[in-house]
Amino acid sequence: FKGTKRLTTVEDPPEGKIPGAIQCPIICDKSDPEEVKLAWVVAISTTRRQDPDMLMIGEIQNLDSAMAAISAASTGHRVITTLHANDALSIPERLIIEGVEPERVMDAEMMIGLLSQRLVKVNCPHCSQDWQTRKPQLTAAQIAHLTRHCDVEKVRFINPEGCEHCHRGVTGRVVIAEVIHPDAKFMQLLRNEGKTAARSYWRKHLNGVTRVEHLVRHINSGRVDPLVAEDICPLNENDWLLLPGTIPSPMNVCAVKPAEMQDWNTAHSGEQISIHAEPAITPTASVSEAEPPADDTPAASASEAEPPADDIASETLAAIAS
């Protein structure tokens, strides 16, 4: 934003230098929760007087910081921030749980973008194993599951022994993301009919790309091991998160015995539940503003508990572009 936009941040603490930004740390007695809460509110209110083009709040932690962020957005400032939630559609719900009035949250003019991300391991390109090498080690249910959801001839698997170019077959992590630019219909469905209806509308009518679809792109490029990624995002996740008629067709359809698929789902049901029960590993970001400029593109930011490599930003932008 240097030279074109004024970006001001409120962080505790600033996790890295942002070129051209004015970064404001929270300075107070961290042992006193009430003082910390007040410091956040004062810092957010003070930065608004600097007339920033965009205000980035490190994290919404309670009702006071949430209301301060909404107040800033209501004055015409673009606000980007983060909070912990299961997925992008859970962001408004989290704000409501914190005490924000639903009518303030379920407003497509106020909440212009919702973004969630998870991180999956990246295969080492030097020692990863192809489908024919790993196939003899897979069960019939695994073969059927992967054949249904992936292009198996392009799939590659982590080599646990690794090589000189990696650490146990892994070279880093990559983002799988969901980016939602809600409209009034989306917000109406989310408030009145729930997340399933809103997600299905987003997928079908707003050209949404679900995180599992984003994951499959990485898998079919040979970049991500589908068996390892399954623990982060099940490949059949769309089957229970989308309404019938909005579920995208699998990559390949094969003859699968019902008993085999039942065994697979039974074996992985605990993993699926644990994924949705761990908000700490699925941080999300929300974006809000009162009046977005006509010539500007709504922006979003993302953060995670353990910041990954520098390619996270580019992967998130790739998710937005796709």
RAHUNOR-V852941 format. One record per residue. N is the residue number from 1. RES is the residue in three letters. SS is DSSP state (h for helix, s for strand, l for the rest). OMEGA is omega in whole degrees, -180 to 180 (* if undefined). Layout:
N|RES|SS|OMEGA / N|RES|SS|OMEGA
This chain:
1|PHE|l|-177 / 2|LYS|l|178 / 3|GLY|l|-178 / 4|THR|l|-178 / 5|LYS|l|174 / 6|ARG|l|180 / 7|LEU|s|177 / 8|THR|s|-179 / 9|THR|s|171 / 10|VAL|s|-173 / 11|GLU|s|178 / 12|ASP|l|-8 / 13|PRO|l|172 / 14|PRO|l|-173 / 15|GLU|l|179 / 16|GLY|l|-178 / 17|LYS|l|175 / 18|ILE|l|-176 / 19|PRO|l|176 / 20|GLY|l|-178 / 21|ALA|l|172 / 22|ILE|s|-175 / 23|GLN|s|-176 / 24|CYS|s|176 / 25|PRO|s|175 / 26|ILE|l|-178 / 27|ILE|l|179 / 28|CYS|l|176 / 29|ASP|l|-174 / 30|LYS|l|179 / 31|SER|l|-179 / 32|ASP|l|-177 / 33|PRO|h|-179 / 34|GLU|h|178 / 35|GLU|h|177 / 36|VAL|h|179 / 37|LYS|h|180 / 38|LEU|h|-179 / 39|ALA|h|178 / 40|TRP|h|-178 / 41|VAL|h|180 / 42|VAL|h|-179 / 43|ALA|h|180 / 44|ILE|h|180 / 45|SER|h|-179 / 46|THR|h|-178 / 47|THR|h|178 / 48|ARG|h|-179 / 49|ARG|l|177 / 50|GLN|l|179 / 51|ASP|l|178 / 52|PRO|l|172 / 53|ASP|l|179 / 54|MET|s|179 / 55|LEU|s|178 / 56|MET|s|178 / 57|ILE|s|-173 / 58|GLY|l|-179 / 59|GLU|l|171 / 60|ILE|l|-174 / 61|GLN|l|-177 / 62|ASN|l|-177 / 63|LEU|h|-177 / 64|ASP|h|180 / 65|SER|h|177 / 66|ALA|h|-179 / 67|MET|h|177 / 68|ALA|h|178 / 69|ALA|h|179 / 70|ILE|h|178 / 71|SER|h|178 / 72|ALA|h|179 / 73|ALA|h|-179 / 74|SER|h|179 / 75|THR|l|177 / 76|GLY|l|178 / 77|HIS|l|173 / 78|ARG|s|-176 / 79|VAL|s|172 / 80|ILE|s|-176 / 81|THR|s|-179 / 82|THR|s|170 / 83|LEU|s|-178 / 84|HIS|s|178 / 85|ALA|l|-177 / 86|ASN|l|-179 / 87|ASP|l|-176 / 88|ALA|h|-178 / 89|LEU|h|179 / 90|SER|h|-179 / 91|ILE|h|178 / 92|PRO|h|179 / 93|GLU|h|179 / 94|ARG|h|179 / 95|LEU|h|178 / 96|ILE|h|178 / 97|ILE|h|179 / 98|GLU|h|177 / 99|GLY|l|179 / 100|VAL|l|-180 / 101|GLU|l|-178 / 102|PRO|h|-179 / 103|GLU|h|176 / 104|ARG|h|-176 / 105|VAL|h|-176 / 106|MET|l|-178 / 107|ASP|l|-177 / 108|ALA|l|176 / 109|GLU|l|179 / 110|MET|l|-177 / 111|MET|s|-172 / 112|ILE|s|179 / 113|GLY|s|177 / 114|LEU|s|-177 / 115|LEU|s|173 / 116|SER|s|178 / 117|GLN|s|170 / 118|ARG|s|-177 / 119|LEU|s|177 / 120|VAL|s|-177 / 121|LYS|s|-180 / 122|VAL|s|179 / 123|ASN|s|171 / 124|CYS|l|-179 / 125|PRO|l|-176 / 126|HIS|l|-175 / 127|CYS|l|180 / 128|SER|l|-175 / 129|GLN|s|-180 / 130|ASP|s|-176 / 131|TRP|h|-177 / 132|GLN|h|180 / 133|THR|h|-175 / 134|ARG|h|-174 / 135|LYS|h|-179 / 136|PRO|l|-178 / 137|GLN|l|-177 / 138|LEU|l|175 / 139|THR|l|179 / 140|ALA|h|179 / 141|ALA|h|178 / 142|GLN|h|179 / 143|ILE|h|180 / 144|ALA|h|-179 / 145|HIS|h|-179 / 146|LEU|h|180 / 147|THR|h|-180 / 148|ARG|h|-171 / 149|HIS|h|-175 / 150|CYS|l|170 / 151|ASP|l|-167 / 152|VAL|h|-180 / 153|GLU|h|179 / 154|LYS|h|-177 / 155|VAL|l|174 / 156|ARG|s|-173 / 157|PHE|s|178 / 158|ILE|l|173 / 159|ASN|l|-174 / 160|PRO|l|179 / 161|GLU|l|178 / 162|GLY|l|179 / 163|CYS|l|-178 / 164|GLU|l|-177 / 165|HIS|l|-173 / 166|CYS|l|174 / 167|HIS|s|-180 / 168|ARG|l|175 / 169|GLY|l|-176 / 170|VAL|s|179 / 171|THR|s|180 / 172|GLY|s|178 / 173|ARG|s|-180 / 174|VAL|s|-177 / 175|VAL|s|158 / 176|ILE|s|-168 / 177|ALA|s|167 / 178|GLU|s|-179 / 179|VAL|s|-176 / 180|ILE|s|172 / 181|HIS|l|-170 / 182|PRO|l|170 / 183|ASP|l|-175 / 184|ALA|h|179 / 185|LYS|h|179 / 186|PHE|h|-179 / 187|MET|h|178 / 188|GLN|h|179 / 189|LEU|h|-179 / 190|LEU|h|-178 / 191|ARG|h|-172 / 192|ASN|h|-174 / 193|GLU|l|174 / 194|GLY|l|-173 / 195|LYS|h|-178 / 196|THR|h|179 / 197|ALA|h|-180 / 198|ALA|h|179 / 199|ARG|h|-180 / 200|SER|h|177 / 201|TYR|h|179 / 202|TRP|h|-178 / 203|ARG|h|-173 / 204|LYS|h|-171 / 205|HIS|h|180 / 206|LEU|l|178 / 207|ASN|l|-180 / 208|GLY|l|175 / 209|VAL|l|-178 / 210|THR|l|-178 / 211|ARG|h|179 / 212|VAL|h|175 / 213|GLU|h|176 / 214|HIS|h|179 / 215|LEU|h|-178 / 216|VAL|h|177 / 217|ARG|h|177 / 218|HIS|h|-180 / 219|ILE|h|-177 / 220|ASN|h|173 / 221|SER|l|-180 / 222|GLY|l|-174 / 223|ARG|l|-174 / 224|VAL|l|177 / 225|ASP|l|-177 / 226|PRO|h|-179 / 227|LEU|h|177 / 228|VAL|h|-179 / 229|ALA|h|-180 / 230|GLU|l|179 / 231|ASP|l|-179 / 232|ILE|l|-178 / 233|CYS|l|-180 / 234|PRO|l|-176 / 235|LEU|l|178 / 236|ASN|l|-176 / 237|GLU|l|-179 / 238|ASN|h|-177 / 239|ASP|h|-179 / 240|TRP|h|178 / 241|LEU|h|-179 / 242|LEU|l|177 / 243|LEU|l|176 / 244|PRO|l|-178 / 245|GLY|l|178 / 246|THR|l|-179 / 247|ILE|l|179 / 248|PRO|l|-180 / 249|SER|l|176 / 250|PRO|l|179 / 251|MET|l|-179 / 252|ASN|l|177 / 253|VAL|l|-179 / 254|CYS|l|178 / 255|ALA|l|-178 / 256|VAL|l|177 / 257|LYS|l|-179 / 258|PRO|h|-179 / 259|ALA|h|-180 / 260|GLU|h|-179 / 261|MET|h|178 / 262|GLN|h|177 / 263|ASP|h|-180 / 264|TRP|h|-178 / 265|ASN|h|179 / 266|THR|h|-178 / 267|ALA|h|-175 / 268|HIS|h|-176 / 269|SER|h|179 / 270|GLY|h|180 / 271|GLU|h|-179 / 272|GLN|h|-180 / 273|ILE|h|-177 / 274|SER|h|179 / 275|ILE|h|-177 / 276|HIS|h|-179 / 277|ALA|l|-177 / 278|GLU|l|180 / 279|PRO|h|-178 / 280|ALA|h|-179 / 281|ILE|h|180 / 282|THR|l|178 / 283|PRO|s|178 / 284|THR|s|180 / 285|ALA|s|176 / 286|SER|s|180 / 287|VAL|s|179 / 288|SER|s|174 / 289|GLU|l|180 / 290|ALA|l|-178 / 291|GLU|l|179 / 292|PRO|l|178 / 293|PRO|l|-177 / 294|ALA|l|-176 / 295|ASP|l|-177 / 296|ASP|l|-180 / 297|THR|l|178 / 298|PRO|l|-175 / 299|ALA|l|177 / 300|ALA|l|176 / 301|SER|l|-179 / 302|ALA|l|177 / 303|SER|l|178 / 304|GLU|l|-177 / 305|ALA|l|178 / 306|GLU|l|-175 / 307|PRO|l|-179 / 308|PRO|l|-179 / 309|ALA|l|-174 / 310|ASP|l|-176 / 311|ASP|l|180 / 312|ILE|h|-178 / 313|ALA|h|-179 / 314|SER|h|179 / 315|GLU|h|178 / 316|THR|h|176 / 317|LEU|h|177 / 318|ALA|h|178 / 319|ALA|h|179 / 320|ILE|h|-178 / 321|ALA|h|-178 / 322|SER|l|*
